[in-house]
Amino acid sequence: MCQGCLSLKTFDKPLSAEEEKVMLERFHSGDAEAKNILIEKNMRLVAHMTKKYAAPERDMDDLISVGTIGLIKAINSFKPDRSIRLATYAAKCIDNELLMMLRSEKRKMREVSIYDPIGTDKEGNEISIIETVGETKEDVVEDYIFSQRIRCLNDYMDSVLTEREKMIIVNRYGIGGGREHTQNEIASKLGISRSYVSRIEKKALGKLKKLLEDHRL
């Protein structure tokens, strides 16, 4: 698709707050058609979000496809009892999906460049950058991935964990700047057994792991 061909007029107008509420209720009741409507009515948002990532070397159809994945993830994880509209929540999911695409592109470019031949050794064998610098330098890509994981957890923890699970994870690992607590300390605070805290913690970590996997992190 050419860069100038994409227009917001191509997509349906968004739902009103009341229409959105009805569709979300239908979707959470198992209505597949409601999900399709939610996707179609929010494609204008996807198109808007992808504009800032447009570039001559990128196909707009590909950007729309990636943004749509973020929208679908948002619809699947959005809780109707939130005080915000779906579009506000979806915008973060769409942006995150597009950022992951950029990260993947940059990582591939970096991998290609460090393995590209830059000359030959005394015996005439080709050598690359990676062979000349080794692997002792700090990997900025891994640092970036780590920061993206932290951002993802901060943005979506509330959508995947229960209040009790979040409380235990936050206290166990000192998230937010607090000190780390033992399972015994948390058990005493909640009035439950240490083994029960351990089970909840394990379940919550499983959810967070899946969250990162879903976001390709």
Sequence and secondary structure as in RCSB ss.txt:
>XXXX:A:sequence
MCQGCLSLKTFDKPLSAEEEKVMLERFHSGDAEAKNILIEKNMRLVAHMTKKYAAPERDMDDLISVGTIGLIKAI
NSFKPDRSIRLATYAAKCIDNELLMMLRSEKRKMREVSIYDPIGTDKEGNEISIIETVGETKEDVVEDYIFSQRI
RCLNDYMDSVLTEREKMIIVNRYGIGGGREHTQNEIASKLGISRSYVSRIEKKALGKLKKLLEDHRL
>XXXX:A:secstr
  TTT  GGGS     HHHHHHHHHHHHTT HHHHHHHHHHTHHHHHHHHGGG  TTS HHHHHHHHHHHHHHHH
HH  TTSSS HHHHHHHHHHHHHHHHHHHHHHHHHHHHHHSEEEE TTS EEEHHHHHTT S  HHHHHHHHHHH
HHHHHHHHHHS HHHHHHHHHHHTTTS     HHHHHHHHTS HHHHHHHHHHHHHHHHHHHHHTT 
